[in-house]
Amino acid sequence: MKKLSTQYLVGIAMLFFSLYQLAKPDFWEASLYLSAGLAFISMGLVKNKVFENHEKAMTIISWTLIIIAGFLLLFLARTDT
């Protein structure tokens, strides 16, 4: 359970950091942290078996958010000056 609470904590921290990036306004980095934070939280929900009836859909959503975060990270690393 400790690992899951750490996963939720990291996800919530990323969501708050995305709000900070929106206040700057840096929309690309905000979208990166938003998708990564939601991926952490959704994977925690899958591992904790919160949505047992929709486990396959939640796994697909989680992996989609992980892939989006990866592409955003590569895009930001490429365009950062």
RACORPE-V774909 format. One record per run of one state. SS is the DSSP state (2 for helix, 1 for strand, 0 for the rest). FROM is the first residue (numbers start at 0). TO is the last residue. Records with the same first field share a line. If there is no record, write none. Layout:
# RACORPE-V774909
SS=FROM-TO + FROM-TO
This chain:
# RACORPE-V774909
0=0-0 + 24-25 + 47-53 + 79-80
2=1-23 + 26-46 + 54-78
